[in-house]
Amino acid sequence: MEIISQSKKEITLWQGRKEKTYPIISDPLPHILVDSKKELHGWYEGIKPYGRRECTSERLLINPYNGCSHNCLFCYAHSYWGYLELFQRTGIITVFRRFDQVIARQLESISIAACGYLSPVTDPFQEVNKRYQLSEKIICEFLSRNLPLEFITKGVIPQAVIEKMKGHPHSFGQVSILTLNEDLRLQLMRGGATTSLLLDNIKRLSKANIFAVVRIDPIIPYLTDNLKDLEKLLREVKQAGAKHIIVSCLDIPIKTSKDVYQALGKIDKGILKRYKSLYTERIGYLLNANIYYRQRLFQSIKELSEKYQLTFALCMEYALTQRRYKGRRVVEGLNKYFMTSLNCEGIDVPFYKRKGEKFEPVNNCLGNCLTCSEPLCQVPELTTGGSWKLKDYKRWSKENQLTFFK
């Protein structure tokens, strides 16, 4: 995607082989409306050949917006292409027009489904959602079919969302909290909810009996990694009603590393020198803190989580091994050494199969596809941990249509 021209009122892009012009809508923040045929899909990477998948359960990933007004200075999506690159360069958010209707048609085309995930790249409850409410509409499309849905946010959860999800046994919410230090949070993010409002999110989820996950994601070395501060955070979220903790350590896209270092240097002038000696491991397109630092950090937080009776898991954390595949070092996931729950999100969400107009959970399925030895969903392929597309769900639906709820 190439920017041909831009004014205050419109932007012209070269997309594929076509030139397209979009009006720039300023309220509540600069954004454009785009028609999309994006499809529901699973995790971006399968477990083969490099083992770059840790997620035990399948999810249907949904991103109604590209670009995020929270604009965390360390966000890995700043290194992505397409409409995400457009946001990074111009600050213009892309809204996928009537995306809830696109999702509805796709859900009608399948008879087997995983839990929906809103949304893995950009915040579903960012400022622009107040105008279009695509997130609420997509949640309704899932719940109206009795399908579970999860969300992850650094913003304020609309109470209407909590009311809609209340009562569904496998729908849940994830709230991402960087630190209890509000001054520091404001330096790390340009938007998002205050720390007190994030804690209130958890309280409201817990009050509605919705499973609440807290993500300390990422922990930023030398800024938010103090163990006393982290213990206070765990104590606070436990009191608010959280059940599960997910942690990662900041990794830095090579493409945007200079920007990240510069931004962090404004918070702590000495951090660049320390990061040069800490960020010595390259895994794919990311720089990672060395494995010894990460292992000590994860072990400490695991022990704190156990102290406060919270289950614990990591997100997308890997170590380089000595094995090689086509000249590249193979990685292994670290969750097997630290996770204290069956599934990395702390809740067991089964696969669902269609029964009439709605879906029902597969009996006794725990959703742990990567460690499942007896796939009750009748889709053995799921245990291989692939990067599944909508076409795979359609294929499974066709293959299983005679055996659903046999």
For each residue, the residues with C-beta under 8 A, 3 or more apart:
1: 13 14 15 81 82 83 85 86
2: 13 14
3: 6 11 12 13 14 86 89 90
4: 12 13 14 19
5: 11 12
6: 3 10 11 12 90
7: 10 11 24
8: 24
9: 23 24
10: 6 7 21 22 23 24
11: 3 5 6 7 21 22 24 32 90 92
12: 3 4 5 6 19 20 21 22
13: 1 2 3 4 19 20 21 22 86
14: 1 2 3 4 18 19
15: 1 18 19 20
16:
17:
18: 14 15
19: 4 12 13 14 15
20: 12 13 15
21: 10 11 12 13
22: 10 11 12 13 32 33 34
23: 9 10 32 33
24: 7 8 9 10 11 30 31 32 92
25: 30 31 32 33
26: 29 30
27: 131
28: 127 128 130 131
29: 26 69 91 93 127 128
30: 24 25 26 90 91 92 93
31: 24 25 67 92 93 94 95 128
32: 11 22 23 24 25 92 93 94 95
33: 22 23 25 95 97
34: 22 83 94 95 96 97
35: 96 97 98
36: 96 97 99 102
37: 102
38: 63 96 99 102
39: 106 389 390
40: 60 61 62 103 106 107 116 390 393
41: 60 61 387 388 389 390
42: 58 59 60 61 114 386 387 388 389 392
43: 46 53 55 58 59 61 387 388
44: 61 387
45: 50 52 53 387
46: 43 52 53 384 385 386 387
47: 51 52 53 370 384 385 386
48: 51 384 385 386
49: 325 326 330
50: 45 325 328 330 331
51: 47 48 318 330 331 332 333
52: 45 46 47 284 318 331
53: 43 45 46 47 333 370 385 387
54: 314 315 316 317 318 333 334 335 344
55: 43 58 59 344 370
56: 335 342 343 344 367 368 369 370 371
57: 114 115 343 344 345 349 367 368 369
58: 42 43 55 114 115 351 367 369 382 388
59: 42 43 55 114 115 116 117 150
60: 40 41 42 113 114 115 116 117 393
61: 40 41 42 43 44 117 119 120
62: 40 103 116 117 118 119 138
63: 38 66 96 119 120 121 122
64: 95 96 99 100 118 119 124 129 132 134 135 138
65: 68 93 94 95 96 119 122 123 124 126 128 129 134
66: 63 82 83 84 86 87 93 94 96 121 122
67: 31 83 84 86 87 88 91 92 93 94 122
68: 65 71 72 75 77 87 93 121 122 123 126 191
69: 29 93 123 126 127 128 190 191
70: 123 126 154 155 189 190 191 192
71: 68 75 189 190 191
72: 68 75 154 188 189 190 192
73: 188 189 190 259 260 263 264
74: 188 218 220 250 252 260 263 264
75: 68 71 72 78
76: 79 80 251 253 286
77: 68 80 84 121 122
78: 75 84 88 253 256 259
79: 76 253 254 255 256 285
80: 76 77 84 85 121
81: 1 84 85
82: 1 66 85 86
83: 1 34 66 67 86 87 94
84: 66 67 77 78 80 81 87 88 121 122
85: 1 80 81 82 88 89
86: 1 3 13 66 67 82 83 89 90 92 94
87: 66 67 68 83 84 90 91 92 93 94
88: 67 78 84 85
89: 3 85 86
90: 3 6 11 30 86 87
91: 29 30 67 87
92: 11 24 30 31 32 67 86 87
93: 29 30 31 32 65 66 67 68 69 87 126 128
94: 31 32 34 65 66 67 83 86 87
95: 31 32 33 34 64 65 128 132 134
96: 34 35 36 38 63 64 65 66 99 102 134
97: 33 34 35 36
98: 35 101 102
99: 36 38 64 96 102 103 134 138
100: 64 103 104 134 137 138 140 141
101: 98 104 105
102: 36 37 38 96 98 99 105 106
103: 40 62 99 100 106 107 138 141
104: 100 101 107 108 141
105: 101 102 108 109
106: 39 40 102 103 109 110 390
107: 40 103 104 110 113 141 142 145 147
108: 104 105
109: 105 106 390 394 397
110: 106 107 113 354 390 393 394 396 397
111: 353 354 397 400 401 404
112: 351 352 353 354 377 379 393 396 397 400 404
113: 60 107 110 147 351 352 353 354 359 393
114: 42 57 58 59 60 349 351 352
115: 57 58 59 60 147 148 149 150 170 171 349 367
116: 40 59 60 62 138 142 147 148 149 150
117: 59 60 61 62 120 149 150 151 152
118: 62 64 124 135 138 139 149 150 151 152
119: 61 62 63 64 65 122 123 124 135 151 152
120: 61 63 117 152
121: 63 66 68 77 80 84
122: 63 65 66 67 68 77 84 119 126
123: 65 68 69 70 119 126 152 153 154 155 192
124: 64 65 118 119 129 135 151 152 153
125: 129 135 151 153 155 156 157 158 161
126: 65 68 69 70 93 122 123 129 155 191
127: 28 29 69 130 191
128: 28 29 31 65 69 93 95 131 132
129: 64 65 124 125 126 132 133 134 135 136
130: 28 127 133
131: 27 28 128
132: 64 95 128 129
133: 129 130 136 137
134: 64 65 95 96 99 100 129 137 138
135: 64 118 119 124 125 129 138 139 151 161
136: 129 133 139 140 158 160 161 164
137: 100 133 134 140 141
138: 62 64 99 100 103 116 118 134 135 141 142 149
139: 118 135 136 142 143 149 151 161 164 165
140: 100 136 137 143 144 164
141: 100 103 104 107 137 138 144 145
142: 107 116 138 139 145 147 148 149
143: 139 140 146 147 149 164 165 168 171
144: 140 141
145: 107 141 142 357 358 359
146: 143 168 352 358 359 360
147: 107 113 115 116 142 143 352 359
148: 115 116 142 168 169 170 171 172 349 352
149: 115 116 117 118 138 139 142 143 165 171
150: 59 115 116 117 118 171 172 173 174 345 349
151: 117 118 119 124 125 135 139 157 161 173 174
152: 117 118 119 120 123 124 173 174 175 176 215
153: 123 124 125 156 157 173 174 175 176 201
154: 70 72 123 175 176 177 178 189 192 193 198
155: 70 123 125 126 191 192 193
156: 125 153 193 197 201
157: 125 151 153 161 162 173 175 201 204 205
158: 125 136 161 162
159: 162 163 204
160: 136 163 164
161: 125 135 136 139 151 157 158 164 165
162: 157 158 159 165 166 173 204 205 208 210
163: 159 160 166 208
164: 136 139 140 143 160 161
165: 139 143 149 161 162 168 171 173 208 210
166: 162 163 208 209 210
167:
168: 143 146 148 165 171
169: 148
170: 115 148 347 349 350 361
171: 115 143 148 149 150 165 168 210
172: 148 150 205 210 211 212 213 345 347 349
173: 150 151 152 153 157 162 165 201 205 210 211 212 213
174: 150 151 152 153 212 213 214 215 246 345
175: 152 153 154 157 198 201 202 205 212 213 214 215 242
176: 152 153 154 198 214 215 216 217
177: 154 180 195 198 199 214 215 216 233 237
178: 154 184 185 188 189 216 218 220 224
179: 184 185 188 195 223 224 229 233
180: 177 195 229 232 233 236
181: 184 185 195 224 229
182: 185 186 194 195 196
183: 186 187
184: 178 179 181 187 188 223 224 267
185: 178 179 181 182 188 189 192 194 195
186: 182 183 189
187: 183 184 266 267
188: 72 73 74 178 179 184 185 220 223 267
189: 70 71 72 73 154 178 185 186 192
190: 69 70 71 72 73
191: 68 69 70 71 126 127 155
192: 70 72 123 154 155 185 189
193: 154 155 156 197 198 201
194: 182 185 197 198
195: 177 179 180 181 182 185 198 199
196: 182 199 200
197: 156 193 194 200 201
198: 154 175 176 177 193 194 195 201 202
199: 177 195 196 202 203 236 237 240
200: 196 197 203 204 240
201: 153 156 157 173 175 193 197 198 204 205 212
202: 175 198 199 205 206 212 214 237 240 241 242
203: 199 200 206 207 240 241
204: 157 159 162 200 201 207 208
205: 157 162 172 173 175 201 202 208 210 211 212 241
206: 202 203 209 210 212 240 241 242
207: 203 204 241
208: 162 163 165 166 204 205
209: 166 206
210: 162 165 166 171 172 173 205 206
211: 172 173 205 243 244 346 347
212: 172 173 174 175 201 202 205 206 240 241 242 243 244
213: 172 173 174 175 242 243 244 245 246 345 346 347
214: 174 175 176 177 202 237 242 244 245 246
215: 152 174 175 176 177 245 246 247 248 315
216: 176 177 178 219 224 230 233 245 246 247 248 301
217: 176 246 247 248 315
218: 74 178 248 249 250 251
219: 216 224 225 230 247 248 249 250 297
220: 74 178 188 223 224 225 250 264
221: 225 249 250 274 275 278 289 293
222: 225 268 271 274
223: 179 184 188 220 264 267 268 271
224: 178 179 181 184 216 219 220 229 230
225: 219 220 221 222 230 297
226: 229 230
227: 230 231 300 304
228: 231 232
229: 179 180 181 224 226 232 233
230: 216 219 224 225 226 227 233 234 300 301 304
231: 227 228 234 235 304 307
232: 180 228 229 235 236
233: 177 179 180 216 229 230 236 237
234: 230 231 237 238 245 301 304 305 307 308 310
235: 231 232 238 239 308
236: 180 199 232 233 239 240
237: 177 199 202 214 233 234 240 242 245 310
238: 234 235 241 242 308 309 310
239: 235 236
240: 199 200 202 203 206 212 236 237
241: 202 203 205 206 207 212 238
242: 175 202 206 212 213 214 237 238 245 310
243: 211 212 213 310 311 346 347
244: 211 212 213 214 310 311 312 313 341 345 346 347
245: 213 214 215 216 234 237 242 301 305 310 311 312 313 346
246: 174 213 214 215 216 217 312 313 314 315 344 345 346
247: 215 216 217 219 297 298 301 312 313 314 315
248: 215 216 217 218 219 251 314 315 316 317
249: 218 219 221 288 289 293 294 297 298 317
250: 74 218 219 220 221 289
251: 76 218 248 283 286 287 288 289
252: 74 256 257 260 261 279 286 287
253: 76 78 79 256 257 260 285 286 287
254: 79 257 282 285 286 287
255: 79 285
256: 78 79 252 253 259 260
257: 252 253 254 260 261 287
258: 261 262
259: 73 78 256 262 263
260: 73 74 252 253 256 257 263 264
261: 252 257 258 264 265 271 272 275
262: 258 259 265 266
263: 73 74 259 260 266 267
264: 73 74 220 223 260 261 267 268 271 272 275
265: 261 262 268 269 271 272
266: 187 262 263
267: 184 187 188 223 263 264 271
268: 222 223 264 265 271
269: 265 272
270: 273 274
271: 222 223 261 264 265 267 268 274 275
272: 261 264 265 269 275 276
273: 270 276 277
274: 221 222 270 271 277 278
275: 221 261 264 271 272 278 279
276: 272 273 279
277: 273 274 280
278: 221 274 275 289 290 293
279: 252 275 276 287 288 289 290
280: 277 290
281: 287 288 289 290 291 320
282: 254 286 287 288
283: 251 286 288 318 320 331
284: 52
285: 79 253 254 255
286: 76 251 252 253 254 282 283
287: 251 252 253 254 257 279 281 282
288: 249 251 279 281 282 283 291 294 318
289: 221 249 250 251 278 279 281 293 294
290: 278 279 280 281 293 294
291: 281 288 294 295 319 320
292: 295 296
293: 221 249 278 289 290 296 297
294: 249 288 289 290 291 297 298 317 334
295: 291 292 298 299 334 337
296: 292 293 299 300
297: 219 225 247 249 293 294 300 301
298: 247 249 294 295 301 302 314 317 334 338
299: 295 296 302 303 338
300: 227 230 296 297 303 304
301: 216 230 234 245 247 297 298 304 305 312
302: 298 299 305 306 312 338 340
303: 299 300 306 307
304: 227 230 231 234 300 301 307 308
305: 234 245 301 302 308 310 311 312 340
306: 302 303 309 310 312 340
307: 231 234 303 304
308: 234 235 238 304 305
309: 238 306
310: 234 237 238 242 243 244 245 305 306
311: 243 244 245 305 340 341 346
312: 244 245 246 247 301 302 305 306 338 339 340 341
313: 244 245 246 247 335 338 339 340 341 343 344 345 346
314: 54 246 247 248 298 317 333 334 335 338 339 344
315: 54 215 217 246 247 248 344
316: 54 248
317: 54 248 249 294 298 314 333 334 335
318: 51 52 54 283 288 331 332 333 334
319: 291 331 332 334
320: 281 283 291 329 330 331
321: 329 330 331 332
322: 329
323: 329 330
324: 327 328 329 330
325: 49 50 328 330
326: 49
327: 324
328: 50 324 325
329: 320 321 322 323 324
330: 49 50 51 320 321 323 324 325
331: 50 51 52 283 318 319 320 321
332: 51 318 319 321
333: 51 53 54 314 317 318 336
334: 54 294 295 298 314 317 318 319 337 338
335: 54 56 313 314 317 338 339 344
336: 333 339
337: 295 334
338: 298 299 302 312 313 314 334 335
339: 312 313 314 335 336 344
340: 302 305 306 311 312 313
341: 244 311 312 313 344 345 346
342: 56 348 366 368 371
343: 56 57 313 346 347 348 349 366 367 368
344: 54 55 56 57 246 313 314 315 335 339 341
345: 57 150 172 174 213 244 246 313 341 349
346: 211 213 243 244 245 246 311 313 341 343
347: 170 172 211 213 243 244 343
348: 342 343 366 367 368
349: 57 114 115 148 150 170 172 343 345 367
350: 170 361 362 364 365 366 367 377
351: 58 112 113 114 361 362 365 367 377 379 382
352: 112 113 114 146 147 148 359 360 361 362
353: 111 112 113 359 360 362 377 400 404 405
354: 110 111 112 113 358 359 397 404
355: 358 359 360 404 405
356:
357: 145
358: 145 146 354 355
359: 113 145 146 147 352 353 354 355
360: 146 352 353 355 405
361: 170 350 351 352 365
362: 350 351 352 353 365 376 377
363: 376
364: 350 376
365: 350 351 361 362 376 377
366: 342 343 348 350 372
367: 56 57 58 115 343 348 349 350 351
368: 56 57 342 343 348 371 372
369: 56 57 58 372 375 382 383 385
370: 47 53 55 56 383 385
371: 56 342 368
372: 366 368 369 375 382 383
373: 383
374:
375: 369 372 378 379 380 382 383
376: 362 363 364 365
377: 112 350 351 353 362 365 382
378: 375 400 403
379: 112 351 375 382 396 399 400
380: 375 383
381: 384 386 392 396
382: 58 351 369 372 375 377 379 385 386 388
383: 369 370 372 373 375 380
384: 46 47 48 381
385: 46 47 48 53 369 370 382
386: 42 46 47 48 381 382 392
387: 41 42 43 44 45 46 53
388: 41 42 43 58 382 392 393
389: 39 41 42 392 393
390: 39 40 41 106 109 110 393 394
391: 394 395
392: 42 381 386 388 389 395 396
393: 40 60 110 112 113 388 389 390 396 397
394: 109 110 390 391 397 398
395: 391 392 398 399
396: 110 112 379 381 392 393 399 400
397: 109 110 111 112 354 393 394 400 401
398: 394 395 401
399: 379 395 396
400: 111 112 353 378 379 396 397 403 404
401: 111 397 398 404
402:
403: 378 400 406
404: 111 112 353 354 355 400 401
405: 353 355 360
406: 403
